[in-house]
């Protein structure tokens, strides 16, 4: 075997020089380390100050990716986080006081009263459109599909123009190609909800149609629970029941006075149309809440107007031919149609803010007072009389609004569970929780 030598011959030991003076040995500072946190798409890691409720909520709610939200790099940086807003003792993140938000937190915030006022403004606006529809029918013009066409045309003219201005033609056409079918479904259910509800009033009694409208709230809650993974508190269910009880008193008072009764042309057909209309409304409201939470309002309303105009135009051409021929056309009818279109367009423009600040469920609860406002308007127009149950019913419905938000945190339902713990998957437009995280002092 060849001689490799001893192992000691190949080992070279190097020793650092040892200081022989009295000078203090200075340690070498460590090099800074770069820490990188990798997060999967559509997920959020709560901070140490996060509450247990928000942590459990983030674990319960899966990511719902029907429409892509804005890129995180395109959003302004956050000035605060949800934990800082929702918890009372932010100075000590480990404090047990942070486990629960303060009692009646959202009811103490101005945002609650803003969204309550907006919901009642929408209820009055809807009452105005219903009143103008009655005036049109009394004037001899009943064209349900054609009557709503101008609203979709106006929405398309206003909001599609804004979308093209913001996006440019290329990005707008890409939006049509990629997400157009989703907005088509939204517009389809919206158009059919309007159409079947009007048909229901032709065949059944107003009393039956009003009772079946409860179904719209049930549809919203059911879809939110199953598809959007929303978890309602006990107080929210109680608030819905109390508000619906108030509407029941309104309907009962109409029945007692005989103001909403009358022979039904075909009660079964009318009730089925009312169920279809309420179902379509529930689907539309829930889908719109989801879409406006992730995308700009002008994009959603522009697409709703564009596709709604096409769908409603075809439907009016097929089903409103006879009604259009026998309709009365004069200056008064033109004024009614103009007022109806302007009110309905205003309704569609404000509704997304309520969907962002609250929810589709709260939106429908707010509309329950429409009957009360209808009677107030009808006192002068149709010589209605106010039954003693009406004020009691109105108070019950409004009390349901307060009860609904009794246990909600500072952000209320503006914090959408499908957008992530810090709402990173959502838009930061008017009414969103993301906007309040970026600008803590903003009201809307």
Buried (B, 14 or more C-beta within 10 A) or exposed (E): EEEEEEEEEEEEEEEEEEEEEEEEEEEEEEEEEEEEEEEEEBEBEBBEBBBEBBBEBBEEBEBBEEBEBBEEEEBEEBEBBBBBBBBBBBEEBEEEEBEBBBEBBBBEBEBBEBBBEBBBBBBBBBBBBBBBBBBBBEBEBBBBBBBBBBBBBBBBBBBBEBBBEEBEEEEBEEBBEEBBEBBBBBBBBBBBBBBBBBBBBBBBBBBBBBBBBBBBBBBBBEBBEEBBBBEBEEBBEBBBEBBBBBBBBBBBBBBEBEBBBEEBEEEEBBBBBBBBBBBBBBBBBBBBBBBBBBBBBBBBBBBBBBBBBBBBBEBBEEBBEEBBEEBEEEEEBEEBBEBBBBBBBBBBBBBBBBBBBBBBBBBBBBBBBBBBBBBBBBEEEBEBEBBEBBEBBBEBBBBBBBBBBBBBBBBBBBBBBBBBBBBBBBBBBBBBBBBBBBBEEEEB
